[in-house]
Amino acid sequence: MTKQHLEFLAALINAAHNGTSAETLATMAAAYCADTNPRFDKARFLAACGTHPDDNNRRPDGKVARMYGLENHAS
């Protein structure tokens, strides 16, 4: 990670500490990631955060079903 990435993470944590909503934080992170990675999948990221408006990525127990390969690991 670069200094720029760490500064962005610190800004997100500071915003969360000051009461910024999870939806806003996820949107800010998605915008940042999309700017730094042309292959970034914003909808998949927001679904993993639980903030995508069309979130069909939930199991009946409410947990995220698929999240960047983590579906193959024990939960």
N, CA, C and O atoms as a Tripos MOL2 file, in Angstrom:
@<TRIPOS>MOLECULE
protein
  300   299    75     0     0
PROTEIN
NO_CHARGES

@<TRIPOS>ATOM
      1 N           0.8420   -1.1770    0.0000 N.3       1 MET1
      2 CA          0.0000    0.0000    0.0000 C.3       1 MET1
      3 C           0.8870    1.2410    0.0000 C.2       1 MET1
      4 O           1.9820    1.2470    0.5620 O.2       1 MET1
      5 N           0.3940    2.2630   -0.6310 N.am      2 THR2
      6 CA          1.1460    3.5080   -0.6950 C.3       2 THR2
      7 C           0.6660    4.4750    0.3900 C.2       2 THR2
      8 O          -0.3440    4.2400    1.0530 O.2       2 THR2
      9 N           1.4000    5.5390    0.5490 N.am      3 LYS3
     10 CA          1.0200    6.5820    1.5060 C.3       3 LYS3
     11 C          -0.3650    7.1260    1.1590 C.2       3 LYS3
     12 O          -1.1630    7.4160    2.0510 O.2       3 LYS3
     13 N          -0.6450    7.2620   -0.1280 N.am      4 GLN4
     14 CA         -1.9440    7.7710   -0.5810 C.3       4 GLN4
     15 C          -3.0730    6.8350   -0.1130 C.2       4 GLN4
     16 O          -4.1120    7.3100    0.3460 O.2       4 GLN4
     17 N          -2.8770    5.5150   -0.2250 N.am      5 HIS5
     18 CA         -3.8920    4.5610    0.2220 C.3       5 HIS5
     19 C          -4.1190    4.6660    1.7310 C.2       5 HIS5
     20 O          -5.2560    4.6680    2.2030 O.2       5 HIS5
     21 N          -3.0270    4.7520    2.4690 N.am      6 LEU6
     22 CA         -3.1430    4.8340    3.9230 C.3       6 LEU6
     23 C          -3.8170    6.1290    4.3670 C.2       6 LEU6
     24 O          -4.5950    6.1290    5.3220 O.2       6 LEU6
     25 N          -3.5260    7.2140    3.6890 N.am      7 GLU7
     26 CA         -4.1920    8.4850    4.0190 C.3       7 GLU7
     27 C          -5.6880    8.3990    3.7440 C.2       7 GLU7
     28 O          -6.4950    8.9320    4.5050 O.2       7 GLU7
     29 N          -6.0560    7.7280    2.6550 N.am      8 PHE8
     30 CA         -7.4730    7.5690    2.3490 C.3       8 PHE8
     31 C          -8.1610    6.7240    3.4150 C.2       8 PHE8
     32 O          -9.2530    7.0680    3.8660 O.2       8 PHE8
     33 N          -7.5280    5.6140    3.8270 N.am      9 LEU9
     34 CA         -8.1060    4.7770    4.8780 C.3       9 LEU9
     35 C          -8.2660    5.5510    6.1810 C.2       9 LEU9
     36 O          -9.2830    5.4210    6.8610 O.2       9 LEU9
     37 N          -7.2730    6.3490    6.5270 N.am     10 ALA10
     38 CA         -7.3670    7.1650    7.7350 C.3      10 ALA10
     39 C          -8.5290    8.1530    7.6310 C.2      10 ALA10
     40 O          -9.2380    8.3830    8.6110 O.2      10 ALA10
     41 N          -8.7220    8.7300    6.4600 N.am     11 ALA11
     42 CA         -9.8330    9.6660    6.2550 C.3      11 ALA11
     43 C         -11.1780    8.9510    6.4020 C.2      11 ALA11
     44 O         -12.1110    9.5060    6.9800 O.2      11 ALA11
     45 N         -11.2850    7.7290    5.8860 N.am     12 LEU12
     46 CA        -12.5300    6.9640    6.0400 C.3      12 LEU12
     47 C         -12.8120    6.6540    7.5060 C.2      12 LEU12
     48 O         -13.9400    6.8050    7.9750 O.2      12 LEU12
     49 N         -11.7830    6.2210    8.2240 N.am     13 ILE13
     50 CA        -11.9640    5.9080    9.6360 C.3      13 ILE13
     51 C         -12.3470    7.1520   10.4300 C.2      13 ILE13
     52 O         -13.1940    7.0900   11.3220 O.2      13 ILE13
     53 N         -11.7270    8.2730   10.1060 N.am     14 ASN14
     54 CA        -12.0670    9.5320   10.7610 C.3      14 ASN14
     55 C         -13.5190    9.9120   10.4630 C.2      14 ASN14
     56 O         -14.2410   10.3590   11.3550 O.2      14 ASN14
     57 N         -13.9440    9.7370    9.2190 N.am     15 ALA15
     58 CA        -15.3250   10.0570    8.8500 C.3      15 ALA15
     59 C         -16.2990    9.1480    9.6030 C.2      15 ALA15
     60 O         -17.3470    9.6070   10.0560 O.2      15 ALA15
     61 N         -15.9580    7.8620    9.7400 N.am     16 ALA16
     62 CA        -16.8140    6.9300   10.4780 C.3      16 ALA16
     63 C         -16.8950    7.3430   11.9470 C.2      16 ALA16
     64 O         -17.9650    7.2970   12.5540 O.2      16 ALA16
     65 N         -15.7760    7.7400   12.5020 N.am     17 HIS17
     66 CA        -15.7290    8.1770   13.9040 C.3      17 HIS17
     67 C         -16.5990    9.4170   14.1210 C.2      17 HIS17
     68 O         -17.1570    9.6100   15.2020 O.2      17 HIS17
     69 N         -16.7080   10.2430   13.1000 N.am     18 ASN18
     70 CA        -17.5010   11.4640   13.1920 C.3      18 ASN18
     71 C         -18.9510   11.2680   12.7660 C.2      18 ASN18
     72 O         -19.6810   12.2470   12.6130 O.2      18 ASN18
     73 N         -19.3880   10.0110   12.5690 N.am     19 GLY19
     74 CA        -20.8010    9.7420   12.3360 C.3      19 GLY19
     75 C         -21.2460    9.6260   10.8940 C.2      19 GLY19
     76 O         -22.4490    9.6210   10.6340 O.2      19 GLY19
     77 N         -20.3360    9.5340    9.9550 N.am     20 THR20
     78 CA        -20.7250    9.3700    8.5490 C.3      20 THR20
     79 C         -21.3740    7.9980    8.3790 C.2      20 THR20
     80 O         -20.9020    7.0090    8.9400 O.2      20 THR20
     81 N         -22.4490    7.9440    7.6080 N.am     21 SER21
     82 CA        -23.1870    6.6900    7.4390 C.3      21 SER21
     83 C         -22.3680    5.6580    6.6700 C.2      21 SER21
     84 O         -21.4640    6.0000    5.9080 O.2      21 SER21
     85 N         -22.7070    4.3880    6.8870 N.am     22 ALA22
     86 CA        -22.0280    3.3000    6.1890 C.3      22 ALA22
     87 C         -22.2140    3.4190    4.6770 C.2      22 ALA22
     88 O         -21.2980    3.1170    3.9130 O.2      22 ALA22
     89 N         -23.3900    3.8530    4.2490 N.am     23 GLU23
     90 CA        -23.6570    4.0090    2.8270 C.3      23 GLU23
     91 C         -22.7280    5.0500    2.2030 C.2      23 GLU23
     92 O         -22.1960    4.8450    1.1120 O.2      23 GLU23
     93 N         -22.5410    6.1550    2.9010 N.am     24 THR24
     94 CA        -21.6530    7.2090    2.4040 C.3      24 THR24
     95 C         -20.2110    6.7350    2.3820 C.2      24 THR24
     96 O         -19.4910    6.9880    1.4160 O.2      24 THR24
     97 N         -19.7810    6.0510    3.4310 N.am     25 LEU25
     98 CA        -18.4170    5.5360    3.4800 C.3      25 LEU25
     99 C         -18.1760    4.5410    2.3490 C.2      25 LEU25
    100 O         -17.1360    4.5850    1.6930 O.2      25 LEU25
    101 N         -19.1310    3.6470    2.1210 N.am     26 ALA26
    102 CA        -18.9870    2.6600    1.0460 C.3      26 ALA26
    103 C         -18.9260    3.3390   -0.3130 C.2      26 ALA26
    104 O         -18.1430    2.9370   -1.1730 O.2      26 ALA26
    105 N         -19.7430    4.3600   -0.5130 N.am     27 THR27
    106 CA        -19.7360    5.0920   -1.7780 C.3      27 THR27
    107 C         -18.4170    5.8240   -1.9850 C.2      27 THR27
    108 O         -17.8840    5.8470   -3.0940 O.2      27 THR27
    109 N         -17.8910    6.4200   -0.9200 N.am     28 MET28
    110 CA        -16.5940    7.1010   -1.0130 C.3      28 MET28
    111 C         -15.4850    6.1050   -1.3410 C.2      28 MET28
    112 O         -14.6350    6.3740   -2.1900 O.2      28 MET28
    113 N         -15.4940    4.9540   -0.6690 N.am     29 ALA29
    114 CA        -14.4750    3.9380   -0.9150 C.3      29 ALA29
    115 C         -14.5920    3.3960   -2.3330 C.2      29 ALA29
    116 O         -13.5810    3.1790   -3.0010 O.2      29 ALA29
    117 N         -15.8200    3.1760   -2.7960 N.am     30 ALA30
    118 CA        -16.0240    2.6690   -4.1520 C.3      30 ALA30
    119 C         -15.5170    3.6560   -5.1990 C.2      30 ALA30
    120 O         -14.8870    3.2580   -6.1790 O.2      30 ALA30
    121 N         -15.7880    4.9260   -4.9920 N.am     31 ALA31
    122 CA        -15.3160    5.9430   -5.9400 C.3      31 ALA31
    123 C         -13.7930    5.9790   -5.9710 C.2      31 ALA31
    124 O         -13.1910    6.0760   -7.0410 O.2      31 ALA31
    125 N         -13.1770    5.9030   -4.8070 N.am     32 TYR32
    126 CA        -11.7130    5.9180   -4.7300 C.3      32 TYR32
    127 C         -11.1270    4.6890   -5.4270 C.2      32 TYR32
    128 O         -10.1800    4.8000   -6.2060 O.2      32 TYR32
    129 N         -11.6940    3.5250   -5.1410 N.am     33 CYS33
    130 CA        -11.1860    2.2930   -5.7480 C.3      33 CYS33
    131 C         -11.3850    2.2830   -7.2600 C.2      33 CYS33
    132 O         -10.5160    1.8180   -7.9970 O.2      33 CYS33
    133 N         -12.5170    2.7910   -7.7210 N.am     34 ALA34
    134 CA        -12.7730    2.8410   -9.1590 C.3      34 ALA34
    135 C         -11.7740    3.7610   -9.8640 C.2      34 ALA34
    136 O         -11.3750    3.4960  -10.9990 O.2      34 ALA34
    137 N         -11.3730    4.8420   -9.1880 N.am     35 ASP35
    138 CA        -10.3850    5.7550   -9.7720 C.3      35 ASP35
    139 C          -8.9970    5.1310   -9.8480 C.2      35 ASP35
    140 O          -8.2190    5.4470  -10.7480 O.2      35 ASP35
    141 N          -8.6870    4.2440   -8.9040 N.am     36 THR36
    142 CA         -7.3470    3.6650   -8.8600 C.3      36 THR36
    143 C          -7.2420    2.3190   -9.5660 C.2      36 THR36
    144 O          -6.1350    1.8450   -9.8210 O.2      36 THR36
    145 N          -8.3830    1.6910   -9.8890 N.am     37 ASN37
    146 CA         -8.3700    0.3850  -10.5310 C.3      37 ASN37
    147 C          -9.4630    0.3260  -11.5920 C.2      37 ASN37
    148 O         -10.6440    0.2820  -11.2490 O.2      37 ASN37
    149 N          -9.0960    0.3230  -12.8710 N.am     38 PRO38
    150 CA        -10.1090    0.3250  -13.9320 C.3      38 PRO38
    151 C         -10.9710   -0.9460  -13.9560 C.2      38 PRO38
    152 O         -12.0530   -0.9330  -14.5420 O.2      38 PRO38
    153 N         -10.5220   -2.0250  -13.3400 N.am     39 ARG39
    154 CA        -11.2850   -3.2750  -13.3240 C.3      39 ARG39
    155 C         -12.1480   -3.4130  -12.0710 C.2      39 ARG39
    156 O         -12.7780   -4.4510  -11.8680 O.2      39 ARG39
    157 N         -12.1840   -2.3900  -11.2380 N.am     40 PHE40
    158 CA        -12.9480   -2.4280   -9.9900 C.3      40 PHE40
    159 C         -14.4340   -2.5680  -10.2850 C.2      40 PHE40
    160 O         -14.9710   -1.8640  -11.1400 O.2      40 PHE40
    161 N         -15.0990   -3.4790   -9.5760 N.am     41 ASP41
    162 CA        -16.5350   -3.7330   -9.7480 C.3      41 ASP41
    163 C         -17.2910   -3.0500   -8.6080 C.2      41 ASP41
    164 O         -17.4170   -3.5940   -7.5110 O.2      41 ASP41
    165 N         -17.7860   -1.8560   -8.8910 N.am     42 LYS42
    166 CA        -18.4360   -1.0440   -7.8610 C.3      42 LYS42
    167 C         -19.6710   -1.7300   -7.2920 C.2      42 LYS42
    168 O         -19.8680   -1.7320   -6.0770 O.2      42 LYS42
    169 N         -20.5030   -2.3100   -8.1450 N.am     43 ALA43
    170 CA        -21.7290   -2.9580   -7.6650 C.3      43 ALA43
    171 C         -21.3990   -4.1330   -6.7570 C.2      43 ALA43
    172 O         -22.0550   -4.3280   -5.7340 O.2      43 ALA43
    173 N         -20.4010   -4.9080   -7.1140 N.am     44 ARG44
    174 CA        -19.9980   -6.0550   -6.2860 C.3      44 ARG44
    175 C         -19.4520   -5.5820   -4.9380 C.2      44 ARG44
    176 O         -19.7330   -6.1870   -3.9040 O.2      44 ARG44
    177 N         -18.6830   -4.5120   -4.9550 N.am     45 PHE45
    178 CA        -18.1300   -3.9570   -3.7170 C.3      45 PHE45
    179 C         -19.2450   -3.4570   -2.8090 C.2      45 PHE45
    180 O         -19.2550   -3.7560   -1.6150 O.2      45 PHE45
    181 N         -20.1870   -2.6960   -3.3690 N.am     46 LEU46
    182 CA        -21.2850   -2.1670   -2.5600 C.3      46 LEU46
    183 C         -22.1620   -3.2890   -2.0180 C.2      46 LEU46
    184 O         -22.6790   -3.1850   -0.9060 O.2      46 LEU46
    185 N         -22.3350   -4.3570   -2.7850 N.am     47 ALA47
    186 CA        -23.0930   -5.5080   -2.2970 C.3      47 ALA47
    187 C         -22.3570   -6.1540   -1.1260 C.2      47 ALA47
    188 O         -22.9790   -6.5480   -0.1390 O.2      47 ALA47
    189 N         -21.0360   -6.2630   -1.2330 N.am     48 ALA48
    190 CA        -20.2350   -6.8430   -0.1520 C.3      48 ALA48
    191 C         -20.3050   -5.9780    1.1000 C.2      48 ALA48
    192 O         -20.2340   -6.4890    2.2180 O.2      48 ALA48
    193 N         -20.4430   -4.6700    0.9130 N.am     49 CYS49
    194 CA        -20.5820   -3.7470    2.0470 C.3      49 CYS49
    195 C         -21.9930   -3.7710    2.6280 C.2      49 CYS49
    196 O         -22.2280   -3.2680    3.7260 O.2      49 CYS49
    197 N         -22.9260   -4.3550    1.8890 N.am     50 GLY50
    198 CA        -24.3150   -4.3820    2.3390 C.3      50 GLY50
    199 C         -25.0490   -3.0940    2.0610 C.2      50 GLY50
    200 O         -26.0760   -2.8170    2.6810 O.2      50 GLY50
    201 N         -24.5360   -2.2970    1.1350 N.am     51 THR51
    202 CA        -25.1460   -0.9950    0.8630 C.3      51 THR51
    203 C         -25.6390   -0.8360   -0.5670 C.2      51 THR51
    204 O         -26.1170    0.2370   -0.9340 O.2      51 THR51
    205 N         -25.5320   -1.8870   -1.3840 N.am     52 HIS52
    206 CA        -25.9850   -1.7920   -2.7790 C.3      52 HIS52
    207 C         -27.5020   -1.8050   -2.8020 C.2      52 HIS52
    208 O         -28.1140   -2.6470   -2.1450 O.2      52 HIS52
    209 N         -28.1340   -0.8870   -3.5460 N.am     53 PRO53
    210 CA        -29.6010   -0.8180   -3.5510 C.3      53 PRO53
    211 C         -30.2620   -2.0790   -4.0920 C.2      53 PRO53
    212 O         -31.3920   -2.3840   -3.7110 O.2      53 PRO53
    213 N         -29.5950   -2.8150   -4.9630 N.am     54 ASP54
    214 CA        -30.1430   -4.0470   -5.5250 C.3      54 ASP54
    215 C         -29.4060   -5.2430   -4.9480 C.2      54 ASP54
    216 O         -28.9960   -6.1360   -5.6890 O.2      54 ASP54
    217 N         -29.2350   -5.2680   -3.6380 N.am     55 ASP55
    218 CA        -28.4390   -6.2990   -2.9830 C.3      55 ASP55
    219 C         -29.1790   -7.6340   -2.9640 C.2      55 ASP55
    220 O         -30.0070   -7.8870   -2.0890 O.2      55 ASP55
    221 N         -28.8670   -8.4780   -3.9380 N.am     56 ASN56
    222 CA        -29.4240   -9.8230   -3.9860 C.3      56 ASN56
    223 C         -28.3680  -10.8440   -3.5660 C.2      56 ASN56
    224 O         -28.4590  -12.0210   -3.9150 O.2      56 ASN56
    225 N         -27.3880  -10.3950   -2.8300 N.am     57 ASN57
    226 CA        -26.2510  -11.2130   -2.4580 C.3      57 ASN57
    227 C         -26.3380  -11.6360   -1.0000 C.2      57 ASN57
    228 O         -25.3190  -11.7360   -0.3160 O.2      57 ASN57
    229 N         -27.5560  -11.8850   -0.5240 N.am     58 ARG58
    230 CA        -27.7520  -12.2440    0.8840 C.3      58 ARG58
    231 C         -28.2830  -13.6590    1.0120 C.2      58 ARG58
    232 O         -29.1050  -14.1060    0.2120 O.2      58 ARG58
    233 N         -27.8000  -14.3590    2.0350 N.am     59 ARG59
    234 CA        -28.3320  -15.6600    2.3870 C.3      59 ARG59
    235 C         -29.5640  -15.4320    3.2660 C.2      59 ARG59
    236 O         -29.7880  -14.3150    3.7320 O.2      59 ARG59
    237 N         -30.3600  -16.4710    3.4960 N.am     60 PRO60
    238 CA        -31.5460  -16.3030    4.3520 C.3      60 PRO60
    239 C         -31.2190  -15.7890    5.7550 C.2      60 PRO60
    240 O         -32.0580  -15.1400    6.3800 O.2      60 PRO60
    241 N         -30.0180  -16.0690    6.2570 N.am     61 ASP61
    242 CA        -29.6630  -15.5840    7.5950 C.3      61 ASP61
    243 C         -29.1920  -14.1180    7.5780 C.2      61 ASP61
    244 O         -28.8380  -13.5700    8.6220 O.2      61 ASP61
    245 N         -29.1890  -13.4850    6.3880 N.am     62 GLY62
    246 CA        -28.8260  -12.0760    6.2740 C.3      62 GLY62
    247 C         -27.3670  -11.8130    5.9970 C.2      62 GLY62
    248 O         -26.9910  -10.6710    5.7320 O.2      62 GLY62
    249 N         -26.5280  -12.8410    6.0500 N.am     63 LYS63
    250 CA        -25.1030  -12.6520    5.7850 C.3      63 LYS63
    251 C         -24.8590  -12.5450    4.2760 C.2      63 LYS63
    252 O         -25.6510  -13.0290    3.4680 O.2      63 LYS63
    253 N         -23.7560  -11.9080    3.9220 N.am     64 VAL64
    254 CA        -23.3830  -11.7820    2.5160 C.3      64 VAL64
    255 C         -23.0360  -13.1630    1.9830 C.2      64 VAL64
    256 O         -22.2630  -13.8930    2.6040 O.2      64 VAL64
    257 N         -23.6040  -13.5280    0.8320 N.am     65 ALA65
    258 CA        -23.3810  -14.8520    0.2580 C.3      65 ALA65
    259 C         -22.0330  -14.9470   -0.4450 C.2      65 ALA65
    260 O         -21.3110  -15.9280   -0.2650 O.2      65 ALA65
    261 N         -21.6890  -13.9510   -1.2340 N.am     66 ARG66
    262 CA        -20.4410  -13.9790   -1.9980 C.3      66 ARG66
    263 C         -19.7320  -12.6500   -1.8110 C.2      66 ARG66
    264 O         -20.3230  -11.5830   -1.9790 O.2      66 ARG66
    265 N         -18.4300  -12.7320   -1.4540 N.am     67 MET67
    266 CA        -17.6930  -11.5010   -1.2590 C.3      67 MET67
    267 C         -16.2350  -11.7210   -1.6280 C.2      67 MET67
    268 O         -15.4250  -12.1220   -0.7920 O.2      67 MET67
    269 N         -15.9130  -11.4580   -2.8780 N.am     68 TYR68
    270 CA        -14.5300  -11.5010   -3.3390 C.3      68 TYR68
    271 C         -13.8190  -12.7880   -2.9620 C.2      68 TYR68
    272 O         -12.7120  -12.7550   -2.4260 O.2      68 TYR68
    273 N         -14.4570  -13.9340   -3.2420 N.am     69 GLY69
    274 CA        -13.8300  -15.2160   -3.0160 C.3      69 GLY69
    275 C         -13.9720  -15.7770   -1.6180 C.2      69 GLY69
    276 O         -13.5320  -16.8980   -1.3630 O.2      69 GLY69
    277 N         -14.5660  -15.0420   -0.7160 N.am     70 LEU70
    278 CA        -14.6860  -15.5130    0.6590 C.3      70 LEU70
    279 C         -15.7750  -16.5670    0.8290 C.2      70 LEU70
    280 O         -15.8730  -17.1940    1.8840 O.2      70 LEU70
    281 N         -16.6020  -16.7680   -0.2140 N.am     71 GLU71
    282 CA        -17.6660  -17.7470   -0.1080 C.3      71 GLU71
    283 C         -17.1240  -19.1750    0.0310 C.2      71 GLU71
    284 O         -17.8600  -20.0740    0.4370 O.2      71 GLU71
    285 N         -15.8550  -19.3890   -0.2990 N.am     72 ASN72
    286 CA        -15.2610  -20.7110   -0.1950 C.3      72 ASN72
    287 C         -14.6270  -20.9780    1.1660 C.2      72 ASN72
    288 O         -14.0950  -22.0650    1.3910 O.2      72 ASN72
    289 N         -14.6730  -20.0350    2.0500 N.am     73 HIS73
    290 CA        -14.0820  -20.1920    3.3650 C.3      73 HIS73
    291 C         -15.1640  -20.4540    4.4090 C.2      73 HIS73
    292 O         -16.3030  -20.0140    4.2550 O.2      73 HIS73
    293 N         -14.8100  -21.1540    5.4470 N.am     74 ALA74
    294 CA        -15.7710  -21.4450    6.5140 C.3      74 ALA74
    295 C         -16.2260  -20.1520    7.1740 C.2      74 ALA74
    296 O         -15.4400  -19.2230    7.3620 O.2      74 ALA74
    297 N         -17.5070  -20.1070    7.5200 N.am     75 SER75
    298 CA        -18.0230  -18.9100    8.1810 C.3      75 SER75
    299 C         -18.4640  -19.1810    9.5910 C.2      75 SER75
    300 O         -18.9230  -18.2710   10.2800 O.2      75 SER75
@<TRIPOS>BOND
     1     1     2 1
     2     2     3 1
     3     3     4 2
     4     3     5 am
     5     5     6 1
     6     6     7 1
     7     7     8 2
     8     7     9 am
     9     9    10 1
    10    10    11 1
    11    11    12 2
    12    11    13 am
    13    13    14 1
    14    14    15 1
    15    15    16 2
    16    15    17 am
    17    17    18 1
    18    18    19 1
    19    19    20 2
    20    19    21 am
    21    21    22 1
    22    22    23 1
    23    23    24 2
    24    23    25 am
    25    25    26 1
    26    26    27 1
    27    27    28 2
    28    27    29 am
    29    29    30 1
    30    30    31 1
    31    31    32 2
    32    31    33 am
    33    33    34 1
    34    34    35 1
    35    35    36 2
    36    35    37 am
    37    37    38 1
    38    38    39 1
    39    39    40 2
    40    39    41 am
    41    41    42 1
    42    42    43 1
    43    43    44 2
    44    43    45 am
    45    45    46 1
    46    46    47 1
    47    47    48 2
    48    47    49 am
    49    49    50 1
    50    50    51 1
    51    51    52 2
    52    51    53 am
    53    53    54 1
    54    54    55 1
    55    55    56 2
    56    55    57 am
    57    57    58 1
    58    58    59 1
    59    59    60 2
    60    59    61 am
    61    61    62 1
    62    62    63 1
    63    63    64 2
    64    63    65 am
    65    65    66 1
    66    66    67 1
    67    67    68 2
    68    67    69 am
    69    69    70 1
    70    70    71 1
    71    71    72 2
    72    71    73 am
    73    73    74 1
    74    74    75 1
    75    75    76 2
    76    75    77 am
    77    77    78 1
    78    78    79 1
    79    79    80 2
    80    79    81 am
    81    81    82 1
    82    82    83 1
    83    83    84 2
    84    83    85 am
    85    85    86 1
    86    86    87 1
    87    87    88 2
    88    87    89 am
    89    89    90 1
    90    90    91 1
    91    91    92 2
    92    91    93 am
    93    93    94 1
    94    94    95 1
    95    95    96 2
    96    95    97 am
    97    97    98 1
    98    98    99 1
    99    99   100 2
   100    99   101 am
   101   101   102 1
   102   102   103 1
   103   103   104 2
   104   103   105 am
   105   105   106 1
   106   106   107 1
   107   107   108 2
   108   107   109 am
   109   109   110 1
   110   110   111 1
   111   111   112 2
   112   111   113 am
   113   113   114 1
   114   114   115 1
   115   115   116 2
   116   115   117 am
   117   117   118 1
   118   118   119 1
   119   119   120 2
   120   119   121 am
   121   121   122 1
   122   122   123 1
   123   123   124 2
   124   123   125 am
   125   125   126 1
   126   126   127 1
   127   127   128 2
   128   127   129 am
   129   129   130 1
   130   130   131 1
   131   131   132 2
   132   131   133 am
   133   133   134 1
   134   134   135 1
   135   135   136 2
   136   135   137 am
   137   137   138 1
   138   138   139 1
   139   139   140 2
   140   139   141 am
   141   141   142 1
   142   142   143 1
   143   143   144 2
   144   143   145 am
   145   145   146 1
   146   146   147 1
   147   147   148 2
   148   147   149 am
   149   149   150 1
   150   150   151 1
   151   151   152 2
   152   151   153 am
   153   153   154 1
   154   154   155 1
   155   155   156 2
   156   155   157 am
   157   157   158 1
   158   158   159 1
   159   159   160 2
   160   159   161 am
   161   161   162 1
   162   162   163 1
   163   163   164 2
   164   163   165 am
   165   165   166 1
   166   166   167 1
   167   167   168 2
   168   167   169 am
   169   169   170 1
   170   170   171 1
   171   171   172 2
   172   171   173 am
   173   173   174 1
   174   174   175 1
   175   175   176 2
   176   175   177 am
   177   177   178 1
   178   178   179 1
   179   179   180 2
   180   179   181 am
   181   181   182 1
   182   182   183 1
   183   183   184 2
   184   183   185 am
   185   185   186 1
   186   186   187 1
   187   187   188 2
   188   187   189 am
   189   189   190 1
   190   190   191 1
   191   191   192 2
   192   191   193 am
   193   193   194 1
   194   194   195 1
   195   195   196 2
   196   195   197 am
   197   197   198 1
   198   198   199 1
   199   199   200 2
   200   199   201 am
   201   201   202 1
   202   202   203 1
   203   203   204 2
   204   203   205 am
   205   205   206 1
   206   206   207 1
   207   207   208 2
   208   207   209 am
   209   209   210 1
   210   210   211 1
   211   211   212 2
   212   211   213 am
   213   213   214 1
   214   214   215 1
   215   215   216 2
   216   215   217 am
   217   217   218 1
   218   218   219 1
   219   219   220 2
   220   219   221 am
   221   221   222 1
   222   222   223 1
   223   223   224 2
   224   223   225 am
   225   225   226 1
   226   226   227 1
   227   227   228 2
   228   227   229 am
   229   229   230 1
   230   230   231 1
   231   231   232 2
   232   231   233 am
   233   233   234 1
   234   234   235 1
   235   235   236 2
   236   235   237 am
   237   237   238 1
   238   238   239 1
   239   239   240 2
   240   239   241 am
   241   241   242 1
   242   242   243 1
   243   243   244 2
   244   243   245 am
   245   245   246 1
   246   246   247 1
   247   247   248 2
   248   247   249 am
   249   249   250 1
   250   250   251 1
   251   251   252 2
   252   251   253 am
   253   253   254 1
   254   254   255 1
   255   255   256 2
   256   255   257 am
   257   257   258 1
   258   258   259 1
   259   259   260 2
   260   259   261 am
   261   261   262 1
   262   262   263 1
   263   263   264 2
   264   263   265 am
   265   265   266 1
   266   266   267 1
   267   267   268 2
   268   267   269 am
   269   269   270 1
   270   270   271 1
   271   271   272 2
   272   271   273 am
   273   273   274 1
   274   274   275 1
   275   275   276 2
   276   275   277 am
   277   277   278 1
   278   278   279 1
   279   279   280 2
   280   279   281 am
   281   281   282 1
   282   282   283 1
   283   283   284 2
   284   283   285 am
   285   285   286 1
   286   286   287 1
   287   287   288 2
   288   287   289 am
   289   289   290 1
   290   290   291 1
   291   291   292 2
   292   291   293 am
   293   293   294 1
   294   294   295 1
   295   295   296 2
   296   295   297 am
   297   297   298 1
   298   298   299 1
   299   299   300 2
@<TRIPOS>SUBSTRUCTURE
     1 MET1         2 RESIDUE 1 A MET
     2 THR2         6 RESIDUE 1 A THR
     3 LYS3        10 RESIDUE 1 A LYS
     4 GLN4        14 RESIDUE 1 A GLN
     5 HIS5        18 RESIDUE 1 A HIS
     6 LEU6        22 RESIDUE 1 A LEU
     7 GLU7        26 RESIDUE 1 A GLU
     8 PHE8        30 RESIDUE 1 A PHE
     9 LEU9        34 RESIDUE 1 A LEU
    10 ALA10       38 RESIDUE 1 A ALA
    11 ALA11       42 RESIDUE 1 A ALA
    12 LEU12       46 RESIDUE 1 A LEU
    13 ILE13       50 RESIDUE 1 A ILE
    14 ASN14       54 RESIDUE 1 A ASN
    15 ALA15       58 RESIDUE 1 A ALA
    16 ALA16       62 RESIDUE 1 A ALA
    17 HIS17       66 RESIDUE 1 A HIS
    18 ASN18       70 RESIDUE 1 A ASN
    19 GLY19       74 RESIDUE 1 A GLY
    20 THR20       78 RESIDUE 1 A THR
    21 SER21       82 RESIDUE 1 A SER
    22 ALA22       86 RESIDUE 1 A ALA
    23 GLU23       90 RESIDUE 1 A GLU
    24 THR24       94 RESIDUE 1 A THR
    25 LEU25       98 RESIDUE 1 A LEU
    26 ALA26      102 RESIDUE 1 A ALA
    27 THR27      106 RESIDUE 1 A THR
    28 MET28      110 RESIDUE 1 A MET
    29 ALA29      114 RESIDUE 1 A ALA
    30 ALA30      118 RESIDUE 1 A ALA
    31 ALA31      122 RESIDUE 1 A ALA
    32 TYR32      126 RESIDUE 1 A TYR
    33 CYS33      130 RESIDUE 1 A CYS
    34 ALA34      134 RESIDUE 1 A ALA
    35 ASP35      138 RESIDUE 1 A ASP
    36 THR36      142 RESIDUE 1 A THR
    37 ASN37      146 RESIDUE 1 A ASN
    38 PRO38      150 RESIDUE 1 A PRO
    39 ARG39      154 RESIDUE 1 A ARG
    40 PHE40      158 RESIDUE 1 A PHE
    41 ASP41      162 RESIDUE 1 A ASP
    42 LYS42      166 RESIDUE 1 A LYS
    43 ALA43      170 RESIDUE 1 A ALA
    44 ARG44      174 RESIDUE 1 A ARG
    45 PHE45      178 RESIDUE 1 A PHE
    46 LEU46      182 RESIDUE 1 A LEU
    47 ALA47      186 RESIDUE 1 A ALA
    48 ALA48      190 RESIDUE 1 A ALA
    49 CYS49      194 RESIDUE 1 A CYS
    50 GLY50      198 RESIDUE 1 A GLY
    51 THR51      202 RESIDUE 1 A THR
    52 HIS52      206 RESIDUE 1 A HIS
    53 PRO53      210 RESIDUE 1 A PRO
    54 ASP54      214 RESIDUE 1 A ASP
    55 ASP55      218 RESIDUE 1 A ASP
    56 ASN56      222 RESIDUE 1 A ASN
    57 ASN57      226 RESIDUE 1 A ASN
    58 ARG58      230 RESIDUE 1 A ARG
    59 ARG59      234 RESIDUE 1 A ARG
    60 PRO60      238 RESIDUE 1 A PRO
    61 ASP61      242 RESIDUE 1 A ASP
    62 GLY62      246 RESIDUE 1 A GLY
    63 LYS63      250 RESIDUE 1 A LYS
    64 VAL64      254 RESIDUE 1 A VAL
    65 ALA65      258 RESIDUE 1 A ALA
    66 ARG66      262 RESIDUE 1 A ARG
    67 MET67      266 RESIDUE 1 A MET
    68 TYR68      270 RESIDUE 1 A TYR
    69 GLY69      274 RESIDUE 1 A GLY
    70 LEU70      278 RESIDUE 1 A LEU
    71 GLU71      282 RESIDUE 1 A GLU
    72 ASN72      286 RESIDUE 1 A ASN
    73 HIS73      290 RESIDUE 1 A HIS
    74 ALA74      294 RESIDUE 1 A ALA
    75 SER75      298 RESIDUE 1 A SER
